[in-house]
Amino acid sequence: IPTLTPTPNPSPTPVVTPTPTPSPTPEASKFVPPYIPKSFEELENNISGVIYGAWLNTVEQMKSGKSQLGNVQIYSAPGTEDGHSSALVPFGLTSQLFSKFPQPKNVYVIEMGYGDDKWAQDIFSRYADITYGNVKTAMTEICPTPECGNGQAHRTRNWDGIVTIGIAPKKQSTENSIRIGTGMVYAHEYIHTIQFVTARERWWYPPNWLQEGSAEWASMVIGFNDDYEAYTKFRKSALREQYRNSTTFDATWIEKFLNPYTAISESEEAGAGYYNKFYPRWYPYAFGIMAYEMLTVIKGPDAMLNMYVNIGKGQTFPQAFKNEFGISWNEAVPYLSRAIAAELKLGISS
């Protein structure tokens, strides 16, 4: 019987486990400033540059300005302590931004909540010495419901300002709470008092989208002057209806909205009375934000009040516009309309 020599078992081949290569830690993407357009012709293809450039040059002007703020007297109803921690801050920043223009010598601020109508009216009546528009019902319009968050600006015979702010700390929407907390509402209404002083008896002649849009847009920049990302986030939220319904708001619709002088003469008033006949109340604010942002990127934040100066001297809005921008209003409005339509259609918000 042959002897069998056992075959040795093969030694196992060692398995080499690769050392894992650590994944690179992603770096925070650096913000690259977009090209900032310098003319009406460049607006449509540079929307990001419009949004950033208008914010930037406004913040820079605000920081370099010197406050012209006069005496500010603040009256706060019980329960409104949760308003802006220091209303003088947004007033002061607004004054710095528009430091080249006349401002009211006195501003009387009334912070009120739901049910404070009589209290507010008593204070309002101390200073309101002229009758116009809604002056007799103004205090009932600020907080008609517990969710109040409205604001209004009024003037006296001597062009002092009266600013009323509705505050409902536990009831108002998140958006209104942000407007109060950042000082936006205070800045917005104070801008109106500067408009009053600048154009005097003709302050209501500019189209309502310029009156309200310029005040709303500038107040957003003031409220978020140190945080561009937070600014664009709030801006997108404020314009959410416009972005959501972009197919409705094409260039033709927007041009008709911005140019009321196709329906009325250039010398007629195109204020809230005109716009409220045909459009929702918020539209002059929303489309005014986008239109004035574009005007600001071309000529700076003073453009609005420069036009108010000339309107106060008797010019129509189209005349004041040409005087400020060097081209006619009818030439400019198609550029603005196409750019706003493109902004909404493409969903560009920063």
GUKETI-210025 format. One record per residue (C-alpha): x, y, z. Coordinates in steps of 0.1 Angstrom, whole numbers, padded with zeros to 4 digits, always signed. Each point is the difference from the previous one (the first is absolute). Layout:
<sites>
XYZ
...
</sites>
This chain:
<sites>
+0000+0000+0000
+0016+0032-0011
+0006+0025+0027
-0018+0033-0006
+0018+0031+0008
-0025+0026+0014
-0003+0032-0020
+0005+0029+0022
-0028+0024+0003
+0007+0033-0018
+0007+0030+0022
-0029+0025-0003
+0008+0031-0019
-0003+0030+0022
-0028+0024-0009
+0012+0036-0002
-0027+0023+0012
+0005+0034-0016
+0003+0030+0023
-0030+0022-0007
+0008+0034-0015
-0017+0027+0019
-0026+0019-0020
+0010+0037-0004
-0019+0023+0023
-0021+0021-0023
+0008+0036+0002
-0027+0026+0003
-0007+0014-0034
+0013+0034-0003
-0023+0027-0012
+0010+0013-0034
-0014+0035-0006
-0019+0000-0033
+0004+0026-0027
-0019+0032+0010
-0019+0015-0029
+0005+0037-0007
-0028+0007-0025
-0035-0009-0009
+0012-0021-0029
+0020-0022+0024
-0028-0007+0025
-0017-0030-0016
+0031-0022-0003
+0015+0009+0034
-0028-0005+0026
+0023-0013+0027
+0022+0031-0005
-0031+0022+0004
-0010-0016+0033
+0035+0000+0015
+0012+0033-0015
-0030+0020+0012
+0003-0015+0035
+0038+0007+0001
+0000+0036-0011
-0029+0008+0024
+0018-0016+0029
+0032+0019-0008
-0018+0033-0003
-0019-0006+0033
+0032-0008+0018
+0018+0031-0013
-0030+0023+0007
-0004+0023+0029
-0033-0001+0018
-0023+0030-0003
-0026-0014+0024
-0019+0026+0019
-0019-0004+0033
-0018-0034+0002
-0027-0004+0027
-0012-0036+0004
-0034-0009+0017
-0005-0037+0007
-0033-0015+0010
+0000-0026+0028
+0009-0034-0015
+0021+0014-0029
+0033-0004+0019
+0010-0028-0024
+0003+0024-0029
+0034+0011-0013
+0024+0001+0030
+0011+0034-0011
-0021+0017-0027
+0027+0027-0002
+0023-0025-0018
-0020-0004-0032
-0009+0037+0000
+0036+0009+0003
+0012-0024-0027
-0027+0013-0023
+0010+0036+0007
+0037-0009-0008
-0010-0016-0033
-0019+0031-0011
+0022+0025+0018
+0001+0023-0031
-0037+0008+0002
-0022+0020+0024
-0015-0019+0028
-0028+0008+0025
+0011+0019+0030
-0023-0020+0022
-0013-0035-0002
-0027-0013+0023
-0002-0038+0001
-0031-0019+0013
+0005-0037+0007
-0034-0016+0005
-0018-0033+0002
-0035-0014-0005
-0025+0020+0020
+0023+0030+0004
-0019+0022-0025
-0013+0026+0025
+0033+0002+0018
+0018+0004-0033
-0025+0026-0013
+0004+0022+0031
+0038+0001-0007
-0005+0004-0037
-0023+0029+0005
+0026+0019+0019
+0021+0004-0031
-0023-0006-0030
-0010+0036-0009
-0010-0005-0036
-0028-0020-0017
+0007-0021-0031
-0007-0035-0013
-0005-0025+0027
+0012+0021+0029
-0033-0002+0019
+0000-0038-0001
+0037-0008+0000
+0002-0013+0036
-0028-0026-0006
+0019-0013-0031
+0032-0010+0018
-0013-0029+0021
-0034-0010-0013
+0006-0036+0012
+0021-0016+0027
+0025-0009-0027
+0008+0036-0007
+0033+0009-0016
-0007+0031-0021
+0018+0033+0000
-0008+0035-0013
+0017+0033-0004
-0017+0034+0003
+0011+0036+0001
-0008+0031+0018
-0005+0035-0014
+0036+0007+0007
+0011-0032-0017
+0009-0018+0032
-0006-0038-0002
-0025-0022+0018
+0008-0037-0003
-0024-0027+0014
+0011-0036+0003
-0022-0029+0008
+0015-0026+0023
-0015-0033+0011
+0028-0021+0016
-0020-0031+0005
-0023+0001-0030
+0017+0014-0031
+0015-0021-0028
+0036-0010-0001
+0006+0024-0029
-0015+0030+0019
+0021-0010+0031
+0031+0002-0022
-0011+0034-0014
-0004+0013+0035
+0031-0017+0015
+0024+0011-0027
-0014+0036+0000
-0013-0003-0036
-0034+0015+0008
+0016+0029+0018
+0023+0007-0028
-0027-0003-0026
-0023+0025+0016
+0029+0024+0008
+0009+0000-0037
-0036+0012-0008
+0006+0030+0023
+0031+0008-0019
-0020-0002-0032
-0025+0024+0015
+0026+0026+0009
+0018-0003-0033
-0029+0004-0024
-0024+0018+0023
-0035+0004-0014
+0009-0021-0030
+0013-0030+0019
-0029-0022-0013
+0006+0007-0037
+0025-0028-0007
-0015-0034-0009
-0010-0020+0031
+0025-0028-0009
+0028+0026+0004
-0014+0014+0033
-0004-0034+0016
+0025-0021-0019
+0029+0023+0008
-0009+0002+0037
-0005-0038+0003
+0031-0009-0019
+0023+0025+0019
-0015-0011+0033
+0010-0037-0008
+0035+0011-0007
+0002+0020+0032
-0015-0030+0020
+0026-0024-0015
+0029+0023-0006
+0025-0023+0015
-0011-0033-0015
-0006-0004-0038
-0011-0036+0003
-0027+0008+0025
-0010+0030-0022
-0005-0022-0030
-0019-0026+0020
-0024+0026+0013
-0003+0016-0034
-0009-0033-0017
-0026-0006+0027
-0015+0034-0004
-0003-0005-0038
-0011-0036+0001
-0034+0007-0017
+0018+0017-0029
+0025-0029-0004
-0027-0026+0003
-0022+0016-0026
+0027+0011-0025
-0020-0011-0030
-0026+0026+0008
+0025+0028+0004
+0015+0001-0034
+0017+0031-0014
-0032+0013-0016
-0019-0002+0034
+0029+0016+0019
+0003+0029-0025
-0037+0008+0003
+0004-0001+0038
+0030+0022+0002
-0012+0026-0025
-0034+0013+0010
+0005+0029-0024
-0013-0022-0028
-0034+0004+0017
+0003+0035+0016
+0018+0031-0010
+0035+0007+0013
-0012+0028+0021
-0025-0021+0019
+0006-0017+0034
+0008-0037-0002
+0000-0007+0037
-0018-0026+0021
-0034+0012-0011
+0008-0009-0036
+0018-0033+0007
-0026-0013+0025
-0027+0001-0026
+0017-0026-0021
+0025-0020+0020
+0004-0017+0034
+0013+0023+0027
+0034-0018+0003
+0009+0003-0037
+0014+0035+0000
+0023-0011+0028
+0011-0032-0017
+0006+0012-0035
+0013+0033+0014
+0027-0019+0019
+0012-0016-0032
-0003+0031-0022
+0017+0023+0025
+0027-0025+0006
+0009+0003-0037
-0001+0038+0001
+0022-0001+0031
+0027-0022-0016
+0003+0025-0029
-0001+0033+0019
+0002-0008+0037
-0026+0002+0029
-0003+0038-0003
-0017-0003-0034
-0034-0002+0015
+0003+0032+0021
+0018+0018-0028
-0032-0005-0020
-0021+0011+0030
+0020+0032+0001
-0009+0008-0036
-0036-0012+0004
-0003+0024+0029
+0011+0028-0023
-0029-0008-0024
+0014-0026-0023
-0020-0031-0010
+0014-0034+0008
+0011-0007-0036
+0017+0034+0000
+0017-0006+0033
+0011-0035-0012
+0016+0013-0032
+0017+0027+0020
+0015-0026+0023
+0008-0028-0024
+0007+0017-0033
-0025-0020-0020
-0038+0003-0002
-0023-0020+0022
-0016-0016-0031
+0034-0011-0012
+0010-0015+0034
-0032-0018+0010
+0003-0029-0026
+0035-0007+0013
-0013-0001+0036
-0030-0022-0010
+0020-0026-0019
+0026-0002+0028
-0026-0005+0027
-0018-0026-0021
+0033-0019-0005
+0008+0002+0037
-0033-0017+0008
+0000-0025-0028
+0035-0012+0007
-0006+0001+0038
+0031+0021+0006
-0001+0013+0036
+0036+0006+0009
</sites>
